[in-house]
């Protein structure tokens, strides 16, 4: 046997000694599963190959789950921010429109009030009519004219 092969065999033997002296391995080998796998090397080799081969797909799946969760959380935060911003902008537009509408209605009502009060200030009342207008039968008289002065009534009958 060559010198290199003997060194490789020594290295392999020291690795196996380290593995067999590990307390976790000793505890596993003393269990029922460990004893079964020690008695059935083909099953042990099949399980080892299955575990080694399934490690990569399981790792990819876990990376996918973590990445999907992170992206979903970020997406929810971004989407929530977008929806809140859109709602706030809509509320701002509605309130601005309501403010303009209230200003317009207030302006129209103010103009109507000013116009009506100005017109009504020129409207003659029976108290403001002169005696001459009453005697001439002004059209602004109410339906029941007030009683005329007794002196005026006496002068008319004479």
C-alpha positions in Angstrom: 0.0 0.0 0.0 1.2 3.4 -0.8 2.2 6.0 1.8 -0.5 8.4 0.7 -3.1 5.7 1.1 -1.9 4.9 4.6 -2.1 8.6 5.6 -5.6 8.8 4.1 -6.6 5.7 6.1 -5.2 7.3 9.3 -7.1 10.5 8.7 -10.3 8.5 8.0 -9.8 6.4 11.2 -9.3 9.6 13.3 -12.5 11.1 11.9 -14.4 7.9 12.7 -13.0 7.9 16.2 -14.1 11.5 16.7 -17.6 10.6 15.5 -17.9 7.5 17.6 -16.7 9.3 20.7 -19.3 12.0 20.3 -21.8 11.7 23.2 -24.8 12.4 20.9 -23.7 9.6 18.5 -23.1 7.2 21.4 -26.6 8.0 22.8 -28.2 7.5 19.3 -26.4 4.2 18.7 -27.6 2.9 22.1 -31.2 3.7 21.1 -33.5 1.2 19.3 -33.3 3.1 16.0 -29.5 3.3 16.2 -29.2 -0.5 16.9 -31.7 -1.2 14.0 -29.7 0.9 11.6 -26.4 -0.7 12.8 -27.9 -4.2 12.1 -29.3 -3.1 8.6 -26.6 -1.1 6.8 -28.6 -0.8 3.5 -31.5 0.9 5.3 -29.0 3.2 7.1 -27.3 4.1 3.8 -30.8 4.7 2.1 -31.8 7.0 4.9 -28.5 8.9 4.7 -28.8 9.4 1.0 -32.4 10.5 1.4 -31.6 13.0 4.1 -28.6 14.3 2.1 -30.6 14.6 -1.1 -33.6 16.2 0.5 -31.6 18.8 2.3 -31.3 21.0 -0.8 -35.0 21.1 -1.8 -36.0 21.6 1.9 -33.6 24.5 2.1 -34.9 26.0 -1.1 -38.5 25.6 0.2 -37.6 27.3 3.5 -35.9 30.2 1.6 -39.0 30.5 -0.6 -41.3 30.6 2.5 -39.1 33.3 4.2 -38.8 35.4 1.1 -42.6 35.1 0.4 -43.4 36.1 3.9 -41.0 39.1 3.8 -42.4 40.2 0.4 -46.0 39.8 1.6 -45.3 41.9 4.7 -43.6 44.6 2.7 -46.4 44.4 0.1 -49.1 44.8 2.7 -47.3 47.8 4.2 -46.9 49.4 0.8 -50.4 48.6 -0.2 -51.8 49.9 3.1 -49.8 53.1 2.7 -51.1 53.5 -0.9 -54.7 52.9 0.1 -54.5 55.3 3.1 -52.9 57.9 0.9 -55.5 57.5 -1.8 -58.3 57.7 0.9 -56.7 60.8 2.4 -56.5 62.5 -1.0 -60.1 61.6 -1.8 -61.2 63.0 1.6 -59.2 66.2 0.9 -60.9 66.6 -2.5 -64.4 66.0 -1.0 -63.8 68.4 1.8 -62.4 71.0 -0.6 -65.5 70.6 -2.8 -67.8 70.9 0.2 -66.0 74.0 1.3 -66.4 75.6 -2.1 -70.1 74.6 -2.2 -70.7 76.1 1.2 -69.0 79.3 0.2 -71.1 79.5 -3.0 -74.4 78.8 -1.1 -73.4 81.3 1.6 -72.7 83.9 -1.1 -76.0 83.3 -2.9 -77.9 83.5 0.4 -76.1 86.7 1.4 -76.9 88.3 -2.0 -80.5 87.2 -1.6 -80.7 88.6 1.9 -79.1 91.9 0.9 -81.4 92.3 -2.1 -84.5 91.5 -0.2 -83.7 93.8 2.7 -82.9 96.6 0.3 -86.1 96.1 -1.6 -88.1 95.9 1.5 -86.6 99.1 2.8 -88.1 100.9 -0.2 -91.5 99.2 0.2 -94.0 101.8 1.6 -95.9 101.0 4.8 -99.2 102.6 5.9 -97.4 104.5 8.6 -95.0 106.1 6.1 -97.8 107.3 3.7 -98.6 111.0 3.9 -102.1 112.3 4.6 -102.2 113.5 1.0 -101.5 109.9 -0.4 -104.2 108.5 1.9 -106.7 111.1 0.7 -105.9 110.4 -3.0 -106.4 106.7 -2.4 -102.9 105.4 -2.9 -102.7 101.8 -4.1 -100.4 100.9 -1.2 -103.2 101.2 1.2 -104.2 98.0 3.1 -107.6 96.5 2.5 -109.0 98.0 5.7 -107.9 101.6 5.7 -107.3 103.2 9.1 -109.9 105.6 10.4 -109.4 109.1 9.2 -109.0 112.0 11.5 -112.4 113.3 12.7 -111.6 116.9 11.6 -110.9 115.7 8.0 -114.2 113.7 8.0 -116.1 116.8 9.1 -114.6 118.9 6.4 -115.6 116.5 3.7 -119.2 116.4 4.8 -119.6 120.2 4.8 
